[in-house]
Amino acid sequence: MNRVEITRYGNRNWAVWLDGELLAVTVYKKGATAVAHALIRISTSAGKEVHHVILAA
């Protein structure tokens, strides 16, 4: 099971986490959301179950 999360990273950035590991840091939340959605699409097309959580400050 994969878990994708988006959280604040510092004061201005957004982090994308995959199973608790930092995958990407973006300046805009929209960019982090795009990365997360791409991961979800790839995982679900490969037949894996994905749980996603968006946590915003």
Secondary structure per residue as TSV (DSSP state, phi and psi in degrees):
chain	resnum	aa	ss	phi	psi
A	1	M	-	360.0	129.5
A	2	N	E	-103.7	142.0
A	3	R	E	-123.7	122.5
A	4	V	E	-109.4	126.6
A	5	E	E	-129.2	147.8
A	6	I	E	-119.8	126.0
A	7	T	E	-137.5	166.2
A	8	R	E	-66.8	147.0
A	9	Y	E	-134.8	98.4
A	10	G	T	77.0	-155.9
A	11	N	T	-85.6	-31.4
A	12	R	T	-119.8	-9.6
A	13	N	E	-109.4	167.8
A	14	W	E	-124.6	140.1
A	15	A	E	-113.5	143.3
A	16	V	E	-111.2	124.2
A	17	W	E	-113.2	137.8
A	18	L	E	-121.2	113.5
A	19	D	T	52.7	40.7
A	20	G	T	83.0	-1.4
A	21	E	E	-105.4	135.6
A	22	L	E	-66.4	123.4
A	23	L	E	-105.7	-42.4
A	24	A	E	-152.9	151.2
A	25	V	E	-124.2	128.6
A	26	T	E	-124.0	161.0
A	27	V	S	-80.0	-38.1
A	28	Y	S	-111.1	144.9
A	29	K	H	-61.8	-34.2
A	30	K	H	-59.9	-38.4
A	31	G	H	-67.1	-41.6
A	32	A	H	-64.1	-39.7
A	33	T	H	-64.7	-39.1
A	34	A	H	-63.7	-41.8
A	35	V	H	-63.3	-45.5
A	36	A	H	-62.2	-44.4
A	37	H	H	-64.4	-36.8
A	38	A	H	-63.6	-41.6
A	39	L	H	-63.3	-42.0
A	40	I	H	-64.0	-44.2
A	41	R	H	-60.9	-44.6
A	42	I	H	-63.7	-45.0
A	43	S	H	-66.7	-42.3
A	44	T	H	-72.8	-30.4
A	45	S	H	-72.2	-22.9
A	46	A	T	-87.7	1.0
A	47	G	T	85.4	13.7
A	48	K	-	-95.9	147.9
A	49	E	-	-84.1	132.0
A	50	V	E	-125.2	134.1
A	51	H	E	-112.4	129.2
A	52	H	E	-124.3	143.7
A	53	V	E	-135.7	133.0
A	54	I	E	-113.5	114.9
A	55	L	-	-109.5	122.9
A	56	A	-	-122.6	143.6
A	57	A	-	-81.8	360.0
